[in-house]
C-alpha cells in the first residue's frame, strides 16, 4: 500500500514546504499555504514520467519535422502560433482581466466549424457564452458548450464526446475532488 504524506503548497506561487508556514518565503504572501496529500508509491519527478533510459542528445542529432498545423481561421493567431495549432498541443492564453482571452478562445472555437469543439466555461453561464457567440459568428458551428468546473466531469464529458478541440475557459476555475487545494 502506498504511503500517504502531506505537503504544504503556496496557492499563490506553488512553493512547497514540509510544514505549514504563515508567510510564503518565495512570494511573501500571507496565509497561502494549503495542505495537499501526496502518495509516496513512486518518486515524484514532476508532471511527466521520466524514462530511465532517456539520455540527452546533441541538438544536431535530433530529427526535425514539420508538424501539420491546423489553420485557426484567425490570421494573427496563426502567426503567433507559428502557422496554426499543432494537433495534440496545449496553448495557454494569458493576460490581464478584460483583455479578451475568453473572446479570442470562443472566436477560435467558432471559426473551426469543420471540427467538433467542446468549449468548457467555468466563469460564464451557457447563456452568456451564447450571447458572445451570436456577436462573434453568423454561421453554424459544431461547438458544444459545457458549464463545469469539476475536472473529473470535464474529462468524462470530453471522453464521451471525443472533441477535436477542447477549450477550457478558464483553467483557474477548475478543481479536483482528489486534491485538497483550491481551484486552479
C-alpha positions in Angstrom: 0.0 0.0 0.0 1.3 3.5 -0.8 2.4 5.7 2.0 0.4 8.9 2.2 2.4 12.1 3.1 1.3 15.7 3.5 3.0 18.6 1.7 2.1 22.2 2.0 1.8 24.2 -1.2 1.6 28.0 -1.6 -1.6 28.7 -3.7 0.0 31.9 -5.0 3.4 30.8 -6.4 3.4 27.0 -6.0 6.3 26.9 -3.5 6.3 23.7 -1.3 7.1 23.2 2.4 7.0 20.1 4.7 5.1 22.1 7.2 2.6 25.0 7.2 4.1 28.5 7.2 2.2 31.7 7.7 4.2 33.8 5.2 5.5 32.2 2.0 9.3 32.7 1.8 9.2 32.7 -2.0 6.5 35.3 -2.8 5.9 36.9 0.6 2.1 36.4 0.6 0.4 35.6 3.9 -1.8 32.5 4.7 -1.5 31.0 1.2 -0.2 27.5 2.2 -2.7 24.6 1.8 -2.1 21.0 2.8 -2.0 18.5 -0.1 -1.8 14.8 0.4 0.9 13.1 -1.7 1.1 9.4 -2.4 4.6 8.0 -2.0 4.2 5.0 -4.2 6.5 6.5 -6.9 9.2 9.1 -6.6 7.9 12.5 -7.7 9.7 13.7 -10.8 7.3 16.4 -11.9 4.3 16.1 -14.2 6.0 13.9 -16.8 7.1 10.3 -16.1 10.8 10.2 -16.9 12.2 7.2 -18.7 15.2 5.7 -17.0 16.8 5.1 -20.4 16.4 8.8 -21.5 19.7 10.5 -22.2 20.5 13.9 -23.5 21.3 14.2 -27.2 23.0 17.0 -29.1 20.5 19.2 -30.9 22.1 18.4 -34.3 21.3 14.7 -33.8 17.6 15.2 -33.3 15.4 14.7 -36.3 13.3 17.7 -37.2 9.9 17.6 -38.7 7.3 20.0 -40.0 4.2 19.2 -37.9 1.0 19.6 -39.7 -0.7 22.7 -38.4 -4.4 23.5 -38.2 -5.4 26.8 -39.7 -7.4 28.6 -36.9 -9.1 30.9 -39.4 -7.7 33.9 -37.4 -4.7 35.2 -39.4 -2.9 36.9 -36.5 -3.4 33.9 -34.1 -1.9 31.6 -36.8 1.1 33.9 -37.0 1.6 33.8 -33.2 1.3 30.0 -33.2 3.9 29.6 -35.9 1.4 28.8 -38.6 -1.6 27.4 -36.7 -2.4 24.9 -34.0 -0.4 21.7 -33.7 -2.7 18.7 -33.1 -2.1 17.3 -29.6 -0.6 20.6 -28.3 -1.7 22.7 -25.4 -1.9 26.5 -25.7 -2.3 28.7 -22.7 -3.7 32.2 -23.2 -2.6 34.7 -20.6 -3.1 38.3 -19.9 -4.8 40.9 -17.7 -8.5 40.6 -16.9 -10.7 42.0 -19.6 -8.1 41.9 -22.3 -10.1 39.5 -24.5 -8.9 36.0 -23.7 -12.4 34.5 -23.5 -13.5 36.3 -26.6 -10.5 35.0 -28.5 -11.0 31.5 -27.3 -14.6 31.5 -28.3 -13.8 33.1 -31.6 -11.4 30.3 -32.3 -13.9 27.6 -31.2 -16.5 29.1 -33.6 -14.1 29.6 -36.6 -13.2 25.9 -36.6 -16.7 24.9 -37.7 -15.4 21.7 -39.5 -14.2 20.3 -36.2 -16.1 19.2 -33.1 -15.2 21.6 -30.4 -16.0 21.3 -26.7 -15.9 24.8 -25.0 -15.9 24.5 -21.2 -16.9 27.6 -19.4 -16.2 27.8 -15.7 -16.7 31.5 -15.4 -19.8 32.3 -17.5 -23.1 30.7 -18.0 -24.1 29.0 -21.2 -26.4 31.9 -21.9 -23.6 34.4 -21.5 -21.4 32.4 -23.9 -24.3 32.2 -26.4 -24.7 36.0 -26.3 -21.0 36.5 -27.1 -21.1 33.7 -29.8 -24.0 35.4 -31.5 -22.0 38.6 -31.6 -18.9 36.9 -33.0 -20.3 34.5 -35.5 -23.0 34.4 -38.1 -22.7 30.8 -39.1 -23.3 27.3 -37.9 -20.8 25.7 -35.6 -20.0 22.3 -34.2 -19.2 24.0 -30.9 -20.6 22.3 -27.8 -20.9 24.4 -24.6 -20.3 22.8 -21.1 -20.7 24.7 -17.9 -18.4 22.9 -15.4 -15.6 23.4 -13.0 -15.0 19.8 -11.7 -12.1 18.3 -13.6 -13.4 14.7 -13.4 -16.7 15.7 -15.0 -14.9 17.7 -17.8 -12.7 14.7 -18.5 -15.7 12.3 -18.6 -17.6 14.6 -21.0 -14.5 15.0 -23.2 -14.1 11.2 -23.4 -17.7 10.7 -24.2 -17.8 13.5 -26.9 -14.4 13.0 -28.4 -13.8 16.6 -29.4 -11.2 17.6 -32.0 -10.5 20.7 -29.8 -11.1 21.2 -26.1 -11.2 24.8 -24.9 -11.2 25.5 -21.1 -12.2 29.0 -20.0 -10.6 29.3 -17.6 -8.1 26.9 -16.1 -8.1 28.9 -12.8 -11.7 27.8 -12.1 -11.1 24.1 -12.3 -10.8 21.9 -9.3 -10.5 18.2 -8.5 -12.1 16.2 -5.7 -8.9 14.2 -5.3 -6.8 17.3 -4.3 -7.3 19.3 -1.2 -6.1 22.5 -2.9 -8.1 25.5 -4.1 -9.2 25.7 -7.8 -6.7 26.3 -10.5 
